[in-house]
Every structure is written in C-alpha cells, then in structure tokens.
Amino acid sequence: MSSVATSLNRNQRNTFIASFLGWTLDAFDFFLVSLTATEIAKEFHLGVTAILLTVTLTLAMRPLGALIFGLLAERFGRRTPLMIDILLYSALELLTAFSPNYITFLVLRILFGIGMGGEWGLGSSLAMESLPTRSRGLYSGILQQGYAFGYLLAALAYGILFPIIGWRGLFIVGALPALLVVYIRLSVTESEVWAQRQESLRSRGIGMWQSIWKAIKSHGLVFLYVIFLMTAFNSLSHGTQDNLPTFLKAQLHFSPGQASTITIISNIGAIIGGTLFGAFSQSWGRRRAIIIASILGIIMIPLWTGLIQIPLVGTAVSLSIGAFLLQFMVQGAWGIIPAHLNELSPTDVRGTFPGFAYQLGNLFASWIVFIEGVTANALGTEKLPNYQLALAYFSLGAFLAVIIFTAVGREAREADFLRHDDETERVELVETGETSPA
C-alpha cells in the first residue's frame, strides 16, 4: 500500500487534492443544516421536520446539478466547470447565513442542491481519469471520505464555533470553499483522457450530443442498474448520518458539545473504514468488498442506535463506539463507489454518468431524512420522537438493499475503465462505415 501511496506524480497529486477538498468542503456546507436543525427551527418558530424538509429538497435537486455540470464537463472539460461549481455552492452558502425567514432559507437550500450535485461527478471523474490503475481502489476510498471528512469538520465547527457565532456565523464560514478555486486554477491541469477523447471525436467529425447518445444506447442497462444501486447507497448514507445529531439532541437530550463529539467519532470511523475497504477492493473485488462491509454494518445497528449498550461504559461512550463502527462499515462500502462507478462508465459520458447516476439515487432516496423524522414522531411523540427505532428500521432496510443490488450486478474490472473507449469507438466506426484502425 505504501508504494501505491507514493506512486503519484505532481500533477496527479494536485488533481487528487483538489477533488478531495472540493468534496470535503461541499459536504461541510451540506451538513451544517443537519447539525443546526434544532436551532434553526427554534429561530424560525417551526418544528424540526420543516428544517429536515430543506435537507430533503437539497438532495432532490442534486441530480439537476449533476446533469448541468456533467454536460458542461463533456463539452468544456472537467476543470473549468468544477471551479464554477465550487463558486456557486460557496456563494449560496454565504447567502443562506442572511436568510430573513424560512421561505428564503428553503429556496437557497434548494439552489444549493444544484451546486452540491455538480461537484461529485466532476471531481471523481477528474481524479479517477488522472490516477494510475493500480492506485484507483485506494484513492477511491480516500476520495469518497472527503464527504466524511467534511462532516467531521462541520461537527468540529459546530462544537467549537456555534456557541460563539451561532448558526448564521457557521454558514458564513461555509463560504470559504471559494478559495479552493485559486488552487485549482494554479495547480490542476485538464484531464488528459477527456482531451484525447475530444481530439478523437473531432478527427472523425462526431459531435458531443451524438457521442453521448451512442454511449447511452450502448450501455442503457448499466445506466439503469447504477441508478438503482445508488438509490440504495444514498438511502444508506443519508439514513444513517443526517438525523444522527437530531436523534442525540431531540430524543436523548444531549448537549451540542456531546452531539458534536459523537458525530466527530463516527466520521473518524467513516474515514478509516472507507480508506481501508477502498484499498481492499483492489484485491477482493469491488462487489465483494461492498457486501462484506454491509453485512458487518447490519451487525452494528443495535449498538449504534442504543438498542443494546456496552456494560459499564455509559450511554454516551457506548453510542460513540457504535457510531464509529457503523460508519466504518457504511463508508467502507461507499469508499469503493468512485472507482466502481467510473469503471462502469463509458468515457464519452464519464463527466455526466457517474455524477448523474449518483445524484438520481439521491433524488429517489432524498425523502428518507424527512420520512425518518415523521416516523420518529409516529413511533414516539412530536415532543419526544423515537429516532432510535426509526434509524434502526431504515438503516437495516438500506443495508439489505445495498447487498441485494450489489450481488445482482457485475464486477467492474479496471480494464473496463479503458475498454469502454474501444467499444464505443467500434460502434461509431460501424455506423459511419469506417474500418477499425490497425
């Protein structure tokens, strides 16, 4: 693993760092709402479920952002659309801090979903196209943990800064990702895979839309399968992460500091699990690694929700251990996804397909956060919701869905990452009446 970790050249390192930080800061901005939901609800004189609805609508708008910025990536490359996207979601985060009322807050979070939806596809395609084949599993795991690292930073900011600057001040801090654009502008070059593909298409007189349509037509079943897979995956991540602070504060009456600490611990587990399982997937295979992580995750649910507790250590410590172990497995499965999706994707639509499929999964899974809140109220009361059972039920269902959809899929071999180029080119040559080059 150490030789893999040192196998990147300067440009590959810069590209990977930019992609990782883009996803980290995107997640940081997103999770500020989850962490401050009870406080925002109190200021706007609303129930917590009204704030959770904004989280749902943010998730629901992410496919639109993935589509818009994905198409821009196919036309103009990965780098420039990535910079525009980061500026967009940073500006919307800053404006959120000055929301005078709930409706303005709601609209800004909807628009934020467009910016958030564009980042993952752009960053992951730029990174995966630049990395050497033997490094892809490890760096896939690290890249995806930018999300957990962003959550961890948000939890740290909440625990340290919230008592001083309040929730509005946190959203002002959330505008800092705009500075990442300077680094990308100075240090990151365009994807060579995209540039070479564009040159190949131009030399044969094939336009962007024609190329995209051919790729979709040739790989339609793969598109459909990945959308179902990512619906299960997004149900798993958002179903186990977004309502955790609300569970701790609204049901268990933990302080903001206690909720922040447990959230930080859970994300440390996520970062370690995602990195390790991403690396293991290089030898185990992507699907086997996902299934192993998911089965182990199911075992951790009772400890994570407090349905069972470790004797003699106290509720907070027991929940912290459960949160660490559960997110170790959740993000263990997730750490494989950047490589898995990019290996399944045809090159012609790699700027659009992985991110769009990912975010369509978010769309179909977006209601899980809101439904968990409603279910918690139904299982308990509005004043004392039962998030414990709601989280247990939904996380079990999500893990099982991930296992089933992964098991019925096919293994995306690393060679497929390049083979799609050849397959698409053969289709184009046949349809244009040309012959394959020697």
Buried (B, 14 or more C-beta within 10 A) or exposed (E): EEEBEEBBEEEBEBBBBBBBBBBBBBBBBBBBBBBBBBBBBEBBEBBBBBBBBBBBBBBBBBBBBBBBBBBBBBEBBBBBBBBBBBBBBBBBBBBBBEBEEBEEBBBBBBBBBBBBBBBBBBBBBBBBBBBEEEBBBBBBBBBBBBBBBBBBBBBBBBBEBBEEBBBBBBBBBBBBBBEBBEBBEEBBBBBEBBBEBBEBBEEEEBEBEBBBEBBBEBBEEBBEBBBBBBBBBBBBBBBBBBBBBBBBBBBBEBEBEBBBBBBBBBBBBBBBBBBBBBBBBBEBBBBBBBBBBBBBBBEBBBBBBBEEBBEEEEEBBBBBBBBBBBBBBBBBBBBBBBBBBBBBBBBBBBBBBBBBBBBBBBBBBBBBBBBBBBBBBEBBEEEEBBBBBBBBBBBBBBBBBBBBBBEEBEEBEBEBBEBBBEBBBEBBBEEEEEEEEE
